[in-house]
């Protein structure tokens, strides 16, 4: 996958996955992890079943690799958004929420697979993935807690607000369509306004 840098966290091009992960992304999105066989993945990726097993020991390993690539991109873009924004809580909040929204709009398939297939991960793999997901959530927690401390945000429940906003952003992946009637900037503005209202700040 192409490296994401601070200068381009808002820019999204096509995914550059290895062919097995590309096949897994499409198959797991269409049929789910349990509804997809290794034979399906081999056919989609143009390999034999032994060819797939040359790269991955199991279908679980493919799922883990796919989900970790998705969460790593989200983490990188979130960090870059914060690093590129002014240090004030309002600016940090706006940048981080915009980053989350853009990710779930433009990486919707990977985001939906990761959300749906978390329960399919074996315990150790689930712990690895959840640790990274929690790291991303703490970024939003910290920005909101700082804003409350500084009197910028008025919510009496900062962590609940943080989780509500994260869920709001995740939800966008389930219905957003690039060819929809709502322009990207209008959608971002609408959902950023909602997020601001959750933490108690005007548009």
C-alpha positions as YAML, in Angstrom:
chain: A
units: angstrom
residues:
- id: 1
  name: UNK
  ca: [0.00, 0.00, 0.00]
- id: 2
  name: UNK
  ca: [1.22, 3.51, -0.74]
- id: 3
  name: UNK
  ca: [2.70, 5.43, 2.17]
- id: 4
  name: UNK
  ca: [0.45, 8.20, 3.52]
- id: 5
  name: UNK
  ca: [2.18, 11.44, 4.44]
- id: 6
  name: UNK
  ca: [1.15, 14.59, 6.27]
- id: 7
  name: UNK
  ca: [0.71, 16.50, 3.04]
- id: 8
  name: UNK
  ca: [-1.96, 14.20, 1.64]
- id: 9
  name: UNK
  ca: [-4.18, 12.92, 4.45]
- id: 10
  name: UNK
  ca: [-7.20, 14.40, 2.65]
- id: 11
  name: UNK
  ca: [-6.35, 12.74, -0.66]
- id: 12
  name: UNK
  ca: [-7.59, 9.28, -1.53]
- id: 13
  name: UNK
  ca: [-6.55, 7.30, -4.55]
- id: 14
  name: UNK
  ca: [-7.19, 3.66, -5.43]
- id: 15
  name: UNK
  ca: [-6.05, 1.07, -2.94]
- id: 16
  name: UNK
  ca: [-2.76, -0.56, -3.86]
- id: 17
  name: UNK
  ca: [-3.25, -3.93, -2.17]
- id: 18
  name: UNK
  ca: [-1.39, -7.14, -3.00]
- id: 19
  name: UNK
  ca: [-3.74, -9.27, -5.06]
- id: 20
  name: UNK
  ca: [-4.68, -11.69, -2.28]
- id: 21
  name: UNK
  ca: [-5.70, -8.83, 0.02]
- id: 22
  name: UNK
  ca: [-7.54, -7.14, -2.83]
- id: 23
  name: UNK
  ca: [-9.45, -10.36, -3.46]
- id: 24
  name: UNK
  ca: [-10.14, -10.75, 0.26]
- id: 25
  name: UNK
  ca: [-11.45, -7.20, 0.57]
- id: 26
  name: UNK
  ca: [-13.97, -7.75, -2.21]
- id: 27
  name: UNK
  ca: [-14.95, -11.28, -1.14]
- id: 28
  name: UNK
  ca: [-15.34, -10.52, 2.57]
- id: 29
  name: UNK
  ca: [-17.37, -7.42, 1.76]
- id: 30
  name: UNK
  ca: [-19.69, -9.36, -0.56]
- id: 31
  name: UNK
  ca: [-19.98, -12.68, 1.27]
- id: 32
  name: UNK
  ca: [-18.45, -12.23, 4.71]
- id: 33
  name: UNK
  ca: [-15.45, -14.03, 6.13]
- id: 34
  name: UNK
  ca: [-17.36, -17.22, 6.89]
- id: 35
  name: UNK
  ca: [-19.09, -17.16, 3.50]
- id: 36
  name: UNK
  ca: [-15.77, -17.04, 1.63]
- id: 37
  name: UNK
  ca: [-13.54, -20.06, 1.04]
- id: 38
  name: UNK
  ca: [-9.83, -20.13, 0.31]
- id: 39
  name: UNK
  ca: [-10.80, -21.48, -3.11]
- id: 40
  name: UNK
  ca: [-12.86, -18.32, -3.69]
- id: 41
  name: UNK
  ca: [-9.86, -16.16, -2.75]
- id: 42
  name: UNK
  ca: [-7.58, -18.18, -5.02]
- id: 43
  name: UNK
  ca: [-9.95, -17.79, -7.96]
- id: 44
  name: UNK
  ca: [-10.36, -14.05, -7.43]
- id: 45
  name: UNK
  ca: [-6.64, -13.46, -7.06]
- id: 46
  name: UNK
  ca: [-5.66, -15.64, -10.04]
- id: 47
  name: UNK
  ca: [-3.75, -18.15, -7.91]
- id: 48
  name: UNK
  ca: [-4.13, -21.79, -7.02]
- id: 49
  name: UNK
  ca: [-5.13, -22.74, -3.47]
- id: 50
  name: UNK
  ca: [-1.53, -23.88, -2.78]
- id: 51
  name: UNK
  ca: [-0.43, -20.54, -4.22]
- id: 52
  name: UNK
  ca: [-2.53, -18.69, -1.63]
- id: 53
  name: UNK
  ca: [-1.09, -20.87, 1.14]
- id: 54
  name: UNK
  ca: [2.40, -20.01, -0.10]
- id: 55
  name: UNK
  ca: [1.75, -16.45, 1.11]
- id: 56
  name: UNK
  ca: [-0.62, -17.06, 4.02]
- id: 57
  name: UNK
  ca: [-0.84, -20.00, 6.42]
- id: 58
  name: UNK
  ca: [-4.61, -19.66, 6.83]
- id: 59
  name: UNK
  ca: [-7.68, -17.66, 5.83]
- id: 60
  name: UNK
  ca: [-7.57, -16.11, 9.32]
- id: 61
  name: UNK
  ca: [-4.11, -14.73, 8.57]
- id: 62
  name: UNK
  ca: [-5.48, -13.07, 5.43]
- id: 63
  name: UNK
  ca: [-8.30, -11.46, 7.41]
- id: 64
  name: UNK
  ca: [-5.90, -10.22, 10.07]
- id: 65
  name: UNK
  ca: [-3.51, -8.76, 7.52]
- id: 66
  name: UNK
  ca: [-6.36, -7.01, 5.71]
- id: 67
  name: UNK
  ca: [-7.84, -5.54, 8.88]
- id: 68
  name: UNK
  ca: [-4.45, -4.38, 10.16]
- id: 69
  name: UNK
  ca: [-3.70, -2.61, 6.88]
- id: 70
  name: UNK
  ca: [-7.06, -0.82, 7.12]
- id: 71
  name: UNK
  ca: [-6.61, 0.28, 10.75]
- id: 72
  name: UNK
  ca: [-2.98, 1.30, 10.11]
- id: 73
  name: UNK
  ca: [-4.09, 3.63, 7.33]
- id: 74
  name: UNK
  ca: [-6.74, 5.14, 9.59]
- id: 75
  name: UNK
  ca: [-4.18, 5.68, 12.34]
- id: 76
  name: UNK
  ca: [-1.68, 7.25, 9.96]
- id: 77
  name: UNK
  ca: [-4.23, 9.63, 8.49]
- id: 78
  name: UNK
  ca: [-5.50, 10.58, 11.95]
- id: 79
  name: UNK
  ca: [-1.98, 11.32, 13.20]
- id: 80
  name: UNK
  ca: [-1.21, 13.34, 10.10]
- id: 81
  name: UNK
  ca: [-4.42, 15.35, 10.44]
- id: 82
  name: UNK
  ca: [-3.55, 16.26, 14.03]
- id: 83
  name: UNK
  ca: [0.07, 17.05, 13.19]
- id: 84
  name: UNK
  ca: [-0.98, 19.39, 10.38]
- id: 85
  name: UNK
  ca: [-3.61, 21.30, 12.38]
- id: 86
  name: UNK
  ca: [-3.00, 24.26, 14.72]
- id: 87
  name: UNK
  ca: [-2.63, 23.15, 18.36]
- id: 88
  name: UNK
  ca: [-5.92, 24.67, 19.58]
- id: 89
  name: UNK
  ca: [-8.55, 22.08, 20.60]
- id: 90
  name: UNK
  ca: [-11.15, 23.37, 18.11]
- id: 91
  name: UNK
  ca: [-8.76, 23.08, 15.15]
- id: 92
  name: UNK
  ca: [-7.50, 19.68, 16.31]
- id: 93
  name: UNK
  ca: [-11.07, 18.46, 16.74]
- id: 94
  name: UNK
  ca: [-12.16, 19.65, 13.30]
- id: 95
  name: UNK
  ca: [-9.13, 18.07, 11.60]
- id: 96
  name: UNK
  ca: [-9.51, 14.73, 13.37]
- id: 97
  name: UNK
  ca: [-13.25, 14.45, 12.72]
- id: 98
  name: UNK
  ca: [-12.77, 15.42, 9.08]
- id: 99
  name: UNK
  ca: [-10.07, 12.77, 8.80]
- id: 100
  name: UNK
  ca: [-12.39, 10.12, 10.26]
- id: 101
  name: UNK
  ca: [-15.25, 11.12, 7.98]
- id: 102
  name: UNK
  ca: [-13.09, 11.11, 4.87]
- id: 103
  name: UNK
  ca: [-11.68, 7.70, 5.76]
- id: 104
  name: UNK
  ca: [-15.11, 6.16, 6.18]
- id: 105
  name: UNK
  ca: [-16.31, 7.76, 2.97]
- id: 106
  name: UNK
  ca: [-13.38, 6.76, 0.78]
- id: 107
  name: UNK
  ca: [-12.33, 3.52, 2.47]
- id: 108
  name: UNK
  ca: [-15.88, 2.45, 3.21]
- id: 109
  name: UNK
  ca: [-15.47, -1.15, 2.02]
- id: 110
  name: UNK
  ca: [-12.43, -1.80, 4.21]
- id: 111
  name: UNK
  ca: [-14.02, 0.04, 7.14]
- id: 112
  name: UNK
  ca: [-17.20, -2.04, 6.85]
- id: 113
  name: UNK
  ca: [-15.28, -5.32, 6.59]
- id: 114
  name: UNK
  ca: [-13.22, -4.42, 9.67]
- id: 115
  name: UNK
  ca: [-16.33, -3.54, 11.68]
- id: 116
  name: UNK
  ca: [-18.28, -6.62, 10.60]
- id: 117
  name: UNK
  ca: [-15.49, -9.16, 10.91]
- id: 118
  name: UNK
  ca: [-14.08, -8.18, 14.30]
- id: 119
  name: UNK
  ca: [-16.04, -11.06, 15.83]
- id: 120
  name: UNK
  ca: [-14.43, -13.47, 13.35]
- id: 121
  name: UNK
  ca: [-10.93, -12.83, 14.66]
- id: 122
  name: UNK
  ca: [-9.37, -15.34, 17.01]
- id: 123
  name: UNK
  ca: [-8.77, -13.90, 20.53]
- id: 124
  name: UNK
  ca: [-5.10, -12.97, 20.11]
- id: 125
  name: UNK
  ca: [-5.71, -11.39, 16.74]
- id: 126
  name: UNK
  ca: [-8.73, -9.53, 18.07]
- id: 127
  name: UNK
  ca: [-6.63, -8.09, 20.88]
- id: 128
  name: UNK
  ca: [-4.03, -6.82, 18.41]
- id: 129
  name: UNK
  ca: [-6.66, -5.15, 16.26]
- id: 130
  name: UNK
  ca: [-8.62, -3.68, 19.18]
- id: 131
  name: UNK
  ca: [-5.42, -2.20, 20.65]
- id: 132
  name: UNK
  ca: [-4.93, -0.19, 17.45]
- id: 133
  name: UNK
  ca: [-8.58, 0.77, 17.27]
- id: 134
  name: UNK
  ca: [-8.41, 1.95, 20.88]
- id: 135
  name: UNK
  ca: [-5.29, 3.97, 20.09]
- id: 136
  name: UNK
  ca: [-7.25, 5.82, 17.43]
- id: 137
  name: UNK
  ca: [-10.16, 6.37, 19.83]
- id: 138
  name: UNK
  ca: [-7.79, 7.84, 22.43]
- id: 139
  name: UNK
  ca: [-6.76, 10.53, 19.94]
- id: 140
  name: UNK
  ca: [-10.35, 11.77, 19.86]
- id: 141
  name: UNK
  ca: [-10.71, 11.30, 23.63]
- id: 142
  name: UNK
  ca: [-7.62, 13.44, 24.27]
- id: 143
  name: UNK
  ca: [-8.70, 16.25, 21.93]
- id: 144
  name: UNK
  ca: [-12.14, 16.43, 23.52]
- id: 145
  name: UNK
  ca: [-10.84, 16.21, 27.08]
- id: 146
  name: UNK
  ca: [-8.38, 19.04, 26.34]
- id: 147
  name: UNK
  ca: [-11.19, 21.12, 24.84]
- id: 148
  name: UNK
  ca: [-13.38, 20.58, 27.91]
- id: 149
  name: UNK
  ca: [-10.50, 21.44, 30.23]
- id: 150
  name: UNK
  ca: [-9.82, 24.64, 28.27]
- id: 151
  name: UNK
  ca: [-13.49, 25.65, 28.21]
- id: 152
  name: UNK
  ca: [-13.80, 25.24, 24.44]
- id: 153
  name: UNK
  ca: [-16.23, 22.31, 24.64]
- id: 154
  name: UNK
  ca: [-19.11, 22.16, 27.11]
- id: 155
  name: UNK
  ca: [-20.10, 18.49, 27.12]
- id: 156
  name: UNK
  ca: [-20.30, 17.09, 30.67]
- id: 157
  name: UNK
  ca: [-19.56, 13.61, 29.28]
- id: 158
  name: UNK
  ca: [-16.37, 13.86, 27.19]
- id: 159
  name: UNK
  ca: [-15.74, 10.13, 26.70]
- id: 160
  name: UNK
  ca: [-19.37, 9.43, 25.82]
- id: 161
  name: UNK
  ca: [-19.22, 12.30, 23.32]
- id: 162
  name: UNK
  ca: [-16.03, 10.86, 21.85]
- id: 163
  name: UNK
  ca: [-17.60, 7.46, 21.31]
- id: 164
  name: UNK
  ca: [-20.77, 8.97, 19.86]
- id: 165
  name: UNK
  ca: [-18.71, 10.89, 17.32]
- id: 166
  name: UNK
  ca: [-16.63, 7.83, 16.41]
- id: 167
  name: UNK
  ca: [-19.86, 5.87, 15.85]
- id: 168
  name: UNK
  ca: [-21.25, 8.72, 13.76]
- id: 169
  name: UNK
  ca: [-18.20, 8.58, 11.50]
- id: 170
  name: UNK
  ca: [-18.29, 4.79, 11.22]
- id: 171
  name: UNK
  ca: [-21.96, 4.98, 10.25]
- id: 172
  name: UNK
  ca: [-21.15, 7.09, 7.21]
- id: 173
  name: UNK
  ca: [-19.41, 4.07, 5.64]
- id: 174
  name: UNK
  ca: [-22.68, 2.12, 5.59]
- id: 175
  name: UNK
  ca: [-24.58, 4.53, 3.36]
- id: 176
  name: UNK
  ca: [-22.18, 6.94, 1.62]
- id: 177
  name: UNK
  ca: [-21.95, 6.61, -2.16]
- id: 178
  name: UNK
  ca: [-19.40, 8.59, -4.21]
- id: 179
  name: UNK
  ca: [-22.06, 9.24, -6.86]
- id: 180
  name: UNK
  ca: [-24.68, 10.36, -4.33]
- id: 181
  name: UNK
  ca: [-26.59, 13.61, -4.47]
- id: 182
  name: UNK
  ca: [-24.77, 15.28, -1.55]
- id: 183
  name: UNK
  ca: [-21.41, 16.84, -2.55]
- id: 184
  name: UNK
  ca: [-18.43, 15.81, -0.44]
- id: 185
  name: UNK
  ca: [-17.84, 19.24, 1.10]
- id: 186
  name: UNK
  ca: [-21.52, 19.61, 1.99]
- id: 187
  name: UNK
  ca: [-21.50, 16.20, 3.65]
- id: 188
  name: UNK
  ca: [-18.34, 17.00, 5.60]
- id: 189
  name: UNK
  ca: [-19.79, 20.32, 6.74]
- id: 190
  name: UNK
  ca: [-23.06, 18.70, 7.82]
- id: 191
  name: UNK
  ca: [-21.43, 15.94, 9.85]
- id: 192
  name: UNK
  ca: [-18.80, 18.22, 11.32]
- id: 193
  name: UNK
  ca: [-21.63, 20.46, 12.52]
- id: 194
  name: UNK
  ca: [-23.28, 17.44, 14.17]
- id: 195
  name: UNK
  ca: [-19.98, 16.44, 15.80]
- id: 196
  name: UNK
  ca: [-19.50, 19.96, 17.11]
- id: 197
  name: UNK
  ca: [-22.98, 19.92, 18.62]
- id: 198
  name: UNK
  ca: [-22.16, 16.66, 20.44]
- id: 199
  name: UNK
  ca: [-19.19, 18.26, 22.21]
- id: 200
  name: UNK
  ca: [-21.08, 21.49, 22.83]
- id: 201
  name: UNK
  ca: [-19.67, 24.02, 20.40]
- id: 202
  name: UNK
  ca: [-21.43, 26.14, 17.80]
- id: 203
  name: UNK
  ca: [-20.83, 25.83, 14.06]
...
